[in-house]
Amino acid sequence: MRQSKFFMPTLKEVPADAVAKSHQLMMRGGYIRQVTAGVYAYLPLAYRVLRKAQNIMEEEMANIDVPEVLMPHFLPATLWEESGRLPKYGPEMFRLKDRHDRESLLGPTHEETFTDLIGKSLKSYKQMPIALYQIQTKFRDENRPRFGLLRGREFIMLDSYSFAATRDQLDKQFDDHKEAFEKIYERCGVKVLPVIADSGTMGGKNSTEFQAPAEIGEDITVTNESGTYSANLEMAKSIDNFKPEVEEPKSVEKVATPGKETIDSLVEFLNVPATKIVKSILYIADDQKVLVLIRGDKEINEVKLKNLLDCTELREATSEELVEITGAAKGGVGPVNATYADKIVADDTVKGLYNFVVGANETDYQLTNVNLDRDFKVNEFADLRIAQEGELDPINHEPLKYTKSIEVGHIFKLGTYYTETMGADFLDNNGKAQPVIMGSYGIGVSRMLAAVVEQHQTERGIAWPKSIAPFSLHIVQMKMNDEVQTKLAESLYAKFSDKYDVLYDDRNERAGVKFADADLVGAPLRITIGKKAADGIVEVKRPLDEKASEVTLTELEALVAKELD
């Protein structure tokens, strides 16, 4: 491709709204352009990268015998009503009505569509296991689209769906997809951590996320030093290092604590450690009032809590609701005589405490010397806390550390979550009807593109992995009116184009402009044809090299083959 004919509208200045480095570089390099908030056009450079990444995905999915299909973007709402997900998905769903007032949606994911297809097509256990996948645009009405391709309202996704007659078949399909995804990430040059994750609105109880470490990442991955434990912060577990001392129960006392709403203020005012205080927080879980208890030095993990309560909606009670329901303002709520609560649940850190402090269910008052069972009962204990850095992991008992990361994929064992509600049954070997057992597997293709840039950025541009670089080789001619340089450039362009993706900078531009653009193209190898062309010498540079190296024409072909083959 001659660069004079190639559409690459570069920018000298970074757009003001571009915070993520990947967003800045892809805007500056002419890879993408925003059409509207959270929606981008993929220009030739980006589209070449996307196609190469998708080719890798197609090869690896073929290796696990999963054929490709293409489903519609425009979906009937009736399918989502059938699965029960329509009211659960929330405002992120794009909804619309046609001229006949029928409700439809733009697909954010396609579990229902594939379940409906399989339910109407598969009738016997002999037809399974089987899986299908697509690479397609998805739509989610993000409240705050940002970071370029990392959080958009329209994005490209690989989504695969497996269908099995037995749990063993599902386990095999899950493992096959996990291995295929890991190969895809490796071949595309993105480093990922497979982590324990929350299934969210997808359903099912077993899922793994693929997190790409990056400073701009909005997720937190929790790992240990040896790499034997990794989880999303939402699901991470830890060992509590604190060991409470056994004490004789004392008499409960009511203490005035004017204006002391926080743990830190109570610690100072009552002269007790945070481990002697139990926080009581009132949640509204669907239509239930749930009082949640946790030791004062810990924080509640609302994802774990929501999973425990198995509710659709979970939120903390407002200040007005607190006073109306409990009679106390924030900081004064507690479990003793908490008859207003439908249920009391507690984090495991509350177990074994003696003579601790809780709210008195009265504004500006606390109860001291409170004890479990004697003064109140807990309906259920569970791990409800956020795992903290430095705590020990549950596998090797090594200190945990946080890493910012970008979610680039998620795989789920859905089980019969969709097939039972949508009637996707098959006849087993005894002739009995059973619900099909499902798995769901997704890669954020456009997200992964941004993650690669985040991990492979240089001081001046991008160092693309060879497998998905928009061009493998970039030939840059310094002076277009120099006949010797032109003759050499044209000959090298013709020779290498037979084997590699070559971009030939034949523009009549200054050297500084050409080099700046070449840094943004980020080809694995750049050949510069300059003043020593007549001597049979060119300059060769990789994106991470500090400076170019001189190479003779007799050495060049072998060097290119070594770098790019």
C-alpha positions in Angstrom: 0.0 0.0 0.0 1.4 3.4 -1.0 1.0 5.9 1.9 0.1 8.7 -0.5 -3.1 6.7 -1.3 -3.7 5.5 2.3 -6.3 7.2 4.5 -4.5 8.0 7.8 -5.7 11.4 9.1 -3.2 12.0 11.9 -3.5 14.7 14.6 -0.7 16.8 16.0 -2.6 17.5 19.3 -4.1 15.0 21.7 -7.9 15.5 21.9 -8.9 17.1 25.2 -11.3 14.3 26.1 -8.8 11.5 25.5 -7.5 10.3 28.9 -6.5 6.7 28.1 -3.2 6.4 26.2 -4.8 4.0 23.8 -7.5 6.5 23.0 -4.9 9.3 22.5 -2.7 7.2 20.2 -5.5 5.8 18.1 -7.0 9.2 17.6 -3.6 10.8 16.8 -2.6 8.0 14.5 -5.9 8.1 12.5 -7.0 4.7 13.6 -10.5 5.7 14.9 -12.8 8.8 14.8 -15.7 9.4 17.1 -19.1 9.6 15.4 -21.0 10.3 18.6 -20.4 9.7 22.3 -19.2 6.1 22.8 -19.4 5.2 19.1 -16.4 5.1 16.8 -15.6 4.6 13.1 -12.7 2.2 12.5 -10.5 3.8 9.9 -8.1 1.7 7.6 -5.3 1.2 10.2 -7.7 0.0 12.9 -9.7 -2.1 10.6 -6.6 -3.9 9.4 -5.7 -4.7 13.0 -9.2 -5.9 13.7 -9.3 -8.2 10.7 -6.0 -9.8 11.6 -7.2 -10.3 15.2 -10.5 -11.8 13.9 -8.6 -14.1 11.6 -6.7 -15.5 14.6 -10.0 -15.9 16.5 -11.5 -17.7 13.5 -8.5 -20.1 13.4 -8.6 -20.9 17.1 -12.3 -21.4 17.2 -12.0 -23.8 14.2 -9.4 -25.7 16.1 -12.0 -26.6 18.8 -14.6 -27.4 16.1 -16.9 -24.4 16.7 -18.5 -23.1 13.5 -19.2 -19.4 12.9 -22.7 -17.9 12.4 -24.1 -14.3 12.3 -27.2 -13.4 14.3 -29.2 -10.1 13.8 -28.4 -7.0 15.9 -32.2 -6.2 16.0 -33.9 -8.5 18.5 -37.5 -9.0 19.7 -38.1 -8.1 23.3 -40.3 -11.2 23.7 -37.2 -13.4 23.8 -35.8 -11.4 26.8 -39.2 -11.5 28.4 -39.2 -15.3 28.1 -35.8 -15.6 29.8 -36.8 -13.1 32.5 -33.8 -10.8 31.8 -35.7 -7.9 30.3 -36.5 -6.2 33.6 -33.1 -7.1 35.1 -30.8 -5.7 32.5 -31.4 -2.1 33.3 -31.0 1.2 31.5 -27.9 0.0 29.5 -30.2 -1.8 27.0 -31.2 0.1 23.9 -34.9 -0.3 23.5 -37.1 0.7 20.6 -40.5 0.2 19.1 -41.5 -0.4 15.4 -44.5 1.1 13.6 -46.7 -1.6 15.0 -45.7 -0.7 18.6 -43.8 -3.9 19.1 -41.0 -3.6 21.5 -37.5 -4.5 20.3 -33.9 -4.0 21.3 -30.4 -3.8 20.0 -28.5 -6.9 21.2 -26.1 -6.3 24.1 -25.5 -10.1 24.1 -27.2 -13.0 22.5 -27.9 -15.8 25.0 -31.6 -15.7 24.3 -31.3 -15.7 20.5 -29.0 -18.8 20.5 -31.1 -20.6 23.1 -34.2 -20.0 21.0 -32.4 -21.3 17.9 -31.2 -24.5 19.7 -34.5 -25.1 21.4 -36.2 -25.3 18.0 -33.4 -27.3 16.3 -32.0 -29.9 18.7 -34.2 -32.7 20.0 -31.8 -35.5 21.0 -28.8 -36.0 23.2 -27.2 -37.5 20.1 -26.9 -34.0 18.5 -24.8 -32.7 21.4 -22.3 -31.4 22.4 -22.3 -28.5 19.9 -21.3 -24.9 20.0 -21.7 -21.8 17.7 -20.0 -18.4 17.7 -20.2 -15.1 16.0 -18.1 -11.9 15.7 -20.5 -9.1 15.8 -21.3 -5.5 16.9 -23.1 -5.2 20.3 -24.9 -2.2 21.9 -25.0 -1.0 25.5 -26.2 2.4 26.5 -23.3 3.3 28.8 -24.1 6.2 31.2 -20.6 7.6 30.9 -18.8 6.2 27.7 -15.1 7.0 28.1 -11.6 5.9 27.4 -12.2 5.5 23.6 -12.8 1.8 22.8 -12.5 0.7 26.4 -16.0 1.8 27.3 -18.3 2.5 24.4 -21.9 2.2 23.5 -21.2 0.2 20.4 -18.4 -2.4 20.3 -17.3 -5.5 18.6 -17.5 -8.9 20.4 -16.8 -12.5 19.8 -19.6 -14.4 21.6 -19.8 -18.2 21.6 -22.5 -20.5 23.0 -22.1 -24.2 23.9 -24.9 -26.7 24.3 -24.5 -30.0 26.1 -26.5 -33.0 27.3 -24.3 -33.6 30.4 -22.3 -31.6 32.9 -19.1 -33.5 31.8 -19.7 -32.3 28.2 -20.2 -28.7 29.5 -16.9 -28.9 31.5 -15.1 -30.1 28.4 -16.6 -27.2 26.3 -15.7 -24.7 29.0 -12.1 -26.0 29.1 -11.8 -26.0 25.3 -13.0 -22.4 25.1 -10.7 -21.3 27.9 -7.7 -22.8 26.1 -8.7 -21.3 22.8 -9.2 -17.9 24.3 -5.8 -18.1 26.0 -4.2 -19.0 22.6 -6.0 -16.0 21.0 -4.7 -13.6 23.6 -1.2 -15.0 23.3 -1.2 -14.8 19.5 -2.6 -11.3 19.5 0.1 -10.2 21.9 -2.0 -9.2 24.9 -1.0 -10.4 28.4 -4.0 -11.6 30.4 -4.8 -13.1 33.8 -7.7 -15.6 34.0 -9.5 -14.7 37.2 -12.4 -15.9 39.3 -15.3 -13.6 38.5 -19.0 -12.7 39.1 -21.6 -13.8 36.6 -23.8 -10.8 37.1 -26.9 -10.6 34.9 -25.6 -13.4 32.7 -26.7 -16.1 35.1 -25.0 -19.3 36.2 -22.6 -19.7 39.1 -19.2 -20.4 37.6 -17.3 -17.9 35.5 -13.8 -16.8 34.6 -12.7 -13.3 33.4 -9.7 -12.6 31.3 -8.1 -9.4 32.7 -5.4 -7.5 30.9 -3.1 -5.6 33.3 -3.1 -1.9 32.4 -2.8 1.3 34.4 -6.0 2.8 32.9 -8.0 -0.3 33.8 -11.2 0.2 35.7 -11.2 -3.3 37.3 -9.0 -4.5 40.1 -7.4 -7.9 39.8 -6.3 -9.5 43.2 -3.3 -11.9 42.9 -0.7 -13.5 45.1 3.1 -13.5 44.4 3.3 -17.0 43.0 0.4 -16.6 40.7 -1.6 -19.5 42.2 -4.5 -17.2 43.1 -6.2 -14.5 41.0 -9.7 -13.1 41.2 -11.6 -10.0 40.4 -11.9 -7.7 43.4 -15.7 -8.3 43.3 -15.1 -12.0 44.1 -11.7 -12.1 45.8 -11.4 -14.0 49.1 -8.8 -13.5 51.8 -7.8 -14.9 55.2 -8.6 -12.5 58.1 -5.4 -12.1 60.1 -7.1 -10.7 63.2 -7.6 -13.1 66.1 -10.1 -11.8 68.8 -9.3 -12.4 72.4 -11.8 -14.4 74.5 -13.4 -12.3 77.1 -16.1 -12.6 79.8 -19.3 -11.0 78.6 -20.0 -7.6 80.2 -23.2 -5.7 80.8 -24.5 -3.7 77.9 -24.2 0.1 78.3 -25.8 2.9 76.2 -23.3 5.6 75.4 -24.0 9.1 73.9 -21.8 9.7 70.8 -22.9 13.1 69.4 -22.0 13.6 65.8 -19.9 10.4 65.6 -21.1 8.8 62.4 -17.8 7.2 61.1 -15.7 4.4 62.5 -12.7 6.7 62.8 -14.6 9.2 64.9 -15.9 6.4 67.1 -12.5 4.9 67.5 -11.2 8.2 68.8 -14.2 9.1 70.9 -14.6 5.7 72.6 -10.9 4.9 72.7 -11.5 1.4 71.2 -9.9 -0.2 68.2 -11.9 -0.6 65.0 -11.9 -4.3 65.5 -14.1 -3.7 68.6 -16.8 -2.0 66.5 -19.4 -3.7 64.3 -20.8 -1.6 61.5 -24.5 -2.1 60.8 -25.8 -1.1 57.3 -29.4 -1.4 56.2 -29.9 -2.6 52.6 -33.0 -2.9 50.5 -32.8 -6.2 48.6 -35.8 -6.2 46.2 -38.6 -5.9 48.8 -36.7 -7.1 51.8 -35.0 -4.9 54.5 -31.7 -6.6 55.3 -29.3 -5.5 58.1 -25.7 -6.3 57.2 -23.0 -6.5 59.9 -19.3 -6.3 59.4 -16.3 -5.6 61.6 -15.3 -1.9 61.8 -12.0 -2.3 59.9 -13.5 -4.0 56.9 -15.8 -2.9 54.0 -18.8 -4.7 52.6 -18.5 -6.2 49.1 -21.9 -5.6 47.5 -21.4 -8.2 44.8 -20.9 -10.9 47.3 -23.9 -9.6 49.3 -26.1 -9.6 46.2 -25.1 -13.1 45.4 -25.8 -14.3 48.9 -29.3 -12.7 48.9 -30.0 -13.8 45.3 -31.8 -10.6 44.7 -32.4 -8.6 41.5 -31.9 -5.2 43.0 -29.7 -4.2 45.9 -29.1 -0.8 47.3 -28.2 0.9 50.6 -31.1 2.6 52.4 -31.2 6.4 52.0 -30.8 8.7 54.9 -34.5 9.4 54.9 -35.3 5.7 54.8 -32.9 5.0 57.7 -34.7 7.4 60.0 -38.2 6.3 58.9 -37.4 2.5 59.2 -35.0 2.4 62.2 -35.6 5.6 64.0 -31.9 6.4 63.8 -29.7 8.5 61.5 -26.5 7.1 59.9 -24.1 5.7 62.5 -26.8 5.0 65.0 -28.2 1.8 63.4 -27.6 -1.5 65.2 -28.7 -5.2 65.4 -30.1 -5.2 69.0 -33.9 -5.2 68.9 -33.7 -4.6 65.2 -37.3 -5.8 64.7 -37.6 -3.7 61.5 -35.2 -6.0 59.6 -36.5 -8.9 57.7 -33.1 -10.6 58.0 -29.8 -10.0 59.7 -26.7 -11.3 57.8 -23.1 -10.8 59.0 -19.6 -11.1 57.6 -17.5 -13.9 59.1 -15.3 -11.2 60.8 -18.1 -10.7 63.3 -17.8 -14.2 64.6 -15.8 -14.6 67.8 -16.0 -11.0 68.9 -16.7 -10.1 72.5 -18.0 -7.0 74.1 -18.1 -4.9 70.9 -19.8 -1.6 70.0 -22.9 -1.3 67.8 -25.4 1.4 67.0 -28.3 1.7 69.5 -31.0 2.3 66.9 -31.1 5.8 68.2 -29.4 8.9 66.7 -26.0 9.7 68.4 -26.1 6.7 70.6 -24.1 3.4 70.7 -24.3 0.3 72.8 -21.0 -1.1 74.2 -20.3 -4.6 75.5 -22.6 -6.2 73.0 -22.3 -10.0 72.4 -23.6 -12.3 69.7 -26.4 -14.7 70.6 -26.9 -13.1 74.0 -28.0 -9.7 72.7 -29.1 -10.5 69.1 -29.2 -13.3 66.6 -27.7 -13.5 63.1 -29.7 -15.3 60.4 -26.7 -16.1 58.2 -22.9 -15.7 58.2 -20.8 -15.4 55.0 -17.8 -13.9 53.4 -19.1 -10.4 52.6 -16.0 -8.3 52.7 -13.7 -6.7 50.2 -10.3 -8.5 50.2 -7.6 -6.0 51.2 -4.0 -5.8 50.0 -1.6 -7.5 52.3 -4.2 -10.0 53.6 -3.3 -13.6 52.9 -4.8 -15.5 49.9 -6.9 -18.6 50.6 -4.6 -21.0 48.5 -1.0 -20.4 49.4 -1.5 -17.9 52.3 0.6 -15.3 50.5 0.0 -11.6 50.7 -2.5 -10.3 48.2 -1.7 -7.4 45.8 -4.0 -5.2 43.6 -3.4 -4.7 39.9 -5.4 -2.4 37.7 -6.7 -4.3 34.6 -9.1 -4.2 31.7 -11.6 -7.0 31.2 -11.1 -8.4 27.7 -13.1 -11.6 28.0 -15.5 -13.6 30.2 -16.6 -17.2 30.0 -19.5 -18.7 31.9 -21.0 -22.0 32.8 -24.6 -21.0 32.5 -26.1 -24.5 33.2 -29.8 -24.5 32.6 -30.4 -20.8 33.5 -31.8 -20.0 30.1 -32.9 -23.3 28.7 -35.3 -24.1 31.6 -37.2 -20.8 31.3 -37.2 -20.8 27.5 -38.2 -24.5 27.1 -35.0 -25.6 25.2 -35.3 -29.4 26.0 -33.9 -32.5 24.5 -34.6 -36.2 25.0 -31.9 -38.1 26.9 -30.8 -41.7 26.3 -33.8 -42.8 28.4 -36.3 -40.8 26.2 -36.8 -38.3 29.1 -37.0 -34.6 28.4 -34.2 -32.6 30.0 -33.1 -28.9 29.7 -30.0 -28.3 27.5 -26.9 -27.3 29.5 -25.3 -24.1 28.3 -22.1 -22.2 28.3 -21.4 -18.7 27.1 -18.0 -17.3 26.1 -17.1 -13.7 25.0 -14.1 -11.7 23.9 -14.3 -7.9 23.7 -12.6 -7.6 20.3 -12.5 -3.8 20.1 -11.7 -3.6 23.8 -8.8 -6.1 23.2 -7.5 -3.8 20.5 -7.3 -0.9 23.0 -5.7 -3.2 25.6 -3.0 -4.2 23.2 -2.2 -0.5 22.6 -2.2 0.1 26.4 0.4 -2.7 26.9 2.5 -2.0 23.8 2.7 1.8 23.8 6.1 3.5 23.3 7.2 7.1 24.0 6.2 8.2 20.5 3.7 5.7 19.3 2.8 2.0 19.2 4.9 -1.2 19.0 2.3 -3.6 17.5 2.7 -7.3 18.0 3.8 -8.8 14.6 0.6 -11.0 14.4 -1.8 -8.1 14.3 0.2 -5.1 13.2 -1.6 -3.1 10.5 1.6 -3.4 8.4 4.5 -5.8 8.9 7.0 -3.6 7.1 7.1 0.2 6.7 9.4 1.5 3.9 10.1 5.3 4.4 11.7 7.2 1.5 13.3 10.5 2.6 13.5 12.4 -0.6 10.9 11.7 -3.3 12.8 13.7 -6.0 16.0 11.5 -5.5 16.0 9.0 -8.4 18.3 6.6 -6.7 16.2 6.5 -3.5 13.0 6.1 -5.6 14.4 3.2 -7.6 15.6 1.4 -4.5 12.3 2.1 -2.6 10.2 0.8 -5.5 12.3 -2.3 -5.9 12.1 -3.2 -2.2 8.4 -2.4 -2.1 7.8 -4.8 -5.0 10.1 -7.5 -3.5 8.7 -7.5 0.0 5.0 -7.0 -1.0 5.0 -10.5 -2.3 5.4 -11.9 1.2 4.5 -9.2 3.7 2.0 -6.4 4.4 4.1 -3.4 3.3 3.3 0.3 3.6 5.5 2.5 1.4 5.7 6.2 2.4 6.0 7.8 -0.9 4.6 11.2 0.3 6.4 14.4 -0.4 6.7 15.3 3.3 9.4 16.4 5.7 11.4 13.8 7.4 10.0 14.7 10.8 6.4 14.2 9.6 7.3 10.8 8.1 9.0 9.6 11.2 6.3 10.8 13.5 3.7 9.0 11.4 5.8 5.9 11.2 5.9 5.8 15.1 2.1 5.8 15.1 1.8 3.1 12.4 4.0 1.0 14.7 5.1 -1.6 12.1 7.4 -4.3 13.6 10.1 -3.2 11.1 10.9 0.1 9.4 13.3 0.5 6.5 14.4 4.1 5.9 15.9 4.9 2.5 18.0 8.0 2.7 21.3 9.6 1.6 23.3 6.3 1.6 21.0 4.6 -0.9 23.6 5.0 -3.6 26.0 3.0 -1.5 23.6 0.2 -1.0 22.9 1.1 2.7 19.5 1.6 4.4 18.5 2.1 8.0 16.4 -0.4 9.9 14.5 0.2 13.1 12.1 -1.7 15.4 9.6 0.4 17.4 11.4 -0.2 20.7 14.9 0.5 19.3 16.4 3.8 20.6 18.0 4.5 17.2 18.1 2.9 13.7 20.9 0.6 12.5 22.6 0.8 9.1 22.3 -2.4 7.0 23.6 -3.3 3.6 21.3 -4.4 0.9 23.0 -7.8 0.8 22.1 -8.2 4.5 18.6 -6.8 4.4 16.6 -9.7 3.0 17.9 -12.1 5.6 17.3 -9.6 8.4 13.7 -8.9 7.3 13.0 -12.7 7.1 14.5 -13.2 10.6 12.3 -10.4 12.1 9.0 -11.1 10.3 8.8 -14.8 9.4 
